[in-house]
């Protein structure tokens, strides 16, 4: 199982991530609010501004202070290590 650092020492299983989204659009904000109401929202931004929303295959929604571009860089690093 490969883990990715999503900021401040928090890790997620790469295989469980469906997508990494920008949090600024109304539909994404709605997804976050619905996840909060269901108890499925995990705030891993540690009080910082949320710069990305991560959707998991477990139906969890994770907030992170990293940008989607920073995630892309980290995914590529993991991919290079695998090869």
Buried (B, 14 or more C-beta within 10 A) or exposed (E): EEEBBBBEEBEBEBEEBEEBBEBEEEEBEEBBEEBBEEEBBBBBBEEBEBBBBBBBEEEBBBBBBBEBEBBEEBBEEBEEEEE
